[in-house]
């Protein structure tokens, strides 16, 4: 009898183990970077894989021919928008630029949250069958379901809120302005147990004191390129929504929008919706801070990122400038991918011309904007691209941002080609060459841009007759090596461990001609200290601005006090003819 009971017990336990194994769901944790856009990274996975806004991924890169153990982490991503089988991410930190084909690994916490959600859906909801020595069996069946721990993503709050005090000294008028501002960085998920998330970054001024009129500085322009907002994405619902300062997930070519969107999934492949808002981004080709826009769209997505993938978006929009009629246009975006080696992207806008503005009295459509690019990656270290850029009208982006590199995608009008080469251990070479010819030009102009990224910048190489410096094993990784000996007539120069990006561009376009040179330096020392430096010199001959030459430099330092408090300081020097000022700021923030 005892042996029979024991055998029955073992059989029941084995059956339970098989059931649990069958209920174990695999969670996809590795994704590929499929596309790069202005300030955004697109992954080959979305809501169907469990991705949600605010999830975190770590980007890694493996050089061709190297072992998997040599894979290196190069940055961190945060998901800011999700479609059914694709996701848009923001690069939070990056030691080298993220490239198509890089791997993005989901954080352990986010993978666990997806596993819990899927497990809760797969388990059969049945009443408890635990036997008690006392009690009514009917009451036992009426007991609540077996309790499960809540998903860790529910009410997951992380972010930063800080107060900023800045001072602007205008060298043209000799007046000084004091300003107060606010800094907000949010990463909040499943607020109140719902499917609403609040993510993004915002920085702006609240008030200004002194007799000097408020002028828009370089920092103000840069602060308008960030995104922040509330987003709703329920995997069990057909509806998606968001509002704030965002990129429309299905049409990023429309640039940043201050407003909101609402969409509905139609089956597995289609999504339709509408959006409305203003256009605050000074890096947009048709920038106008006083423009209002409303429109609708439909998106089709099909295929697999491992083989062949295709997405297509079509929509219509109406714009107003100062609430007066401006444009009625159609927009289209199409993407085609073959694995991670080949991608083709095209977006265009077509205006509807009013009959009163045409000599024939007909309202024929007219091409307003078109951009197409073909990218091919024959090997892991090398990517090649061929692009064509067209504007019917003169772009209206803010020309003061030329030297920052944020407008490079608009400098090449016409046909251009480019490359990016990972030469050796993070040392990257990149460049573009293009041919531009406007209607009033007698001959075409050749534009070019070249750059060099160094993961470490050393002041001087080894020279004959000088001892070769080696880093002592006891020296911390963040500390500089000892200075090189001084040469006759030259001081000793230390070696600095900074990531550095050099860039130079010469262009001739519809808005003007000129060149710019810039250098960007960044360094993180442990988890406490970060420094960012940027300097640029741009020369521009344009009928749209009186500033022919501009020099600027910025420096930002952040230091973490304890686990929650952040202290920051910064300095900007701007010399541009009509604008000559120094701006300094200090801020104190609280991290949670």
C-alpha positions, 0 to 999 in steps of 0.5 A: 500500500505504501509503495503504491502511494509512493509511486502515485505521488512520484507520478503526480510530481513528474506530471507537474514538472512536465506541465511547468516545463511546457509553460516555460516561455522563451523571451527574446533578449537580443535584437539587431540595430536595423536602421539609424535616423536623426537621433534615433535607433531602430531595432528588429523587434517590437511589441510582439516580442514584449518590448515597451517604452522605457525598457533598457538595452545594452549595445555591443559590437563584435569585430569580424573574425573575433571570438564571441568573448571579445564582444565589447559594450559600446552604449545604452539604449532606451525604448521610446516608441514601439510598433508591432515588430519594430521599436525606436530607441534613444541612445543614452550613452555611447562610447562610439557611434551605434551602427547598423548590425550592432547587437542590443541586449535586453536588461535582465530586469526587463527580460524578467518582466516580459517573462512574468507577463507571458507566464501569467497569460499562459497559465490556466486559470483554475481554482485551487485544488490544495486539500485541507484537513478541515473545511468545505470542498465547495468553499475551497473551489471558491477560493481566489486564484493562486497569488503571483508576484506583481510584475517588476515593471509596474510602477517602476519609477526612475528619473531626475528632476533638477533646478538650474540657474544660468547667467548670460553676458551679452558682449554686444550690449554689455548687459547680463541676464539671470535665468532660472530653469528646470531639468527633467529626465523620466523613465516611468513604466506602468504608472498606477498599474496601467499601461501608461509610461512617461519617458524622455528628457526636457530642459528649459528655462522658467523665468528671466530677470534683467532689462535684456530681451530674452535671446535664443542661445545655442543651448536653447536650440539644443534643448528643443531637440529632445523628446519627452512624453506619456505613451500608452501601449497595451499588448492586449489592446489594439490601441496605442497613444502618446502625447508630449514632444515625440517622433511619430513612430511610423513616420520619423521624417516628420521630425519632432512634434509637440502634441499627441497621436492616437492609433489602432492596430488592424490585425497583425500588419496594419496600423492606422491613426492620427496626430496633431501638434506644433513643430519645435525642432530647429533641426527640421528641414522646414522648421517653423516654431509657429507652425501647427500640423494635423494629419492621419496615416496608415502603416503596413509592416511585414516580413522578418528581420532575419530574412526580408523585411518591408514597412510602408507608411502613407498619410496626409497632413495640413499645416498652419503658420500662426493659424493661417493656411500654409500647406496641404501635403501627402507624405510617404515612408518606405523601408526595405531590409535584407537581413542586416547587410542591405537596407533601402529607405525613402521618404517624400512629401508632395504638396497640393498647390491651390488653383489660385497660385498656378497660372493654369488654374489647376491644382496639380501636386508638386514634389516638395521633399525627397530623401532616399538612401541605400546602405550596404554592409559587406563586412562587419567593419565597413558600411557603404551608403548612396543617398539622394536629397531633394528640396523644392524650397530653401530649408529653414532649419536654424543655421546656428546649428551647422557646426554641431553636426546636427544638420549634416543630413541636409548639407548634401543636396543631390547625389552623394556617397559615404562610408564608415570604417572601423579601422582598429579597436574603436578607431572609426573613419567616416566621410561623404562626397556629394554633387550639388547643382542648383538651377542658378548654378553654372556648374555643380559644386562638390560637397564633402565631409570627413571625420575621425573617431578616437576611443582614446586621444594621446597627446604625442606618439612615441618619438625616437630618443624618448622613453616609451611610456607604459601604464603601471598596473597599479594605476587606475584605468581612469587616471592619465599616464605620466607626462611625456618629457618636454622637447626643446622649446615645447612643454610636457604634454600629458596623455588623456583618456578621452573619446574624441570625434573630429569632423570637417565639412565643406558644402554649397547648398541652396541656403548658402555655402561654407565650411565647418570644423568641430571636435567633441570630447567626452569622458566618464570617470567611474559612475560619479563624474562625466565631462563633455566638451565641444568646440566648433568654427563655422564659415557661412555665406548666406542671404538668410543670415548676417553671420558669416563666421561663428566660433563656439565652445561648450563644456558640461560637467556632472558629478553624482553626490551619494546615490541621489543628488547630482551637481552640474555646471557648464559654460558656453562661449559664442562669437557670431557677429550678431550674437556674442555672449558667454553663458554659464550655469549650475544645477542641482538635481535629485535622482530617484 
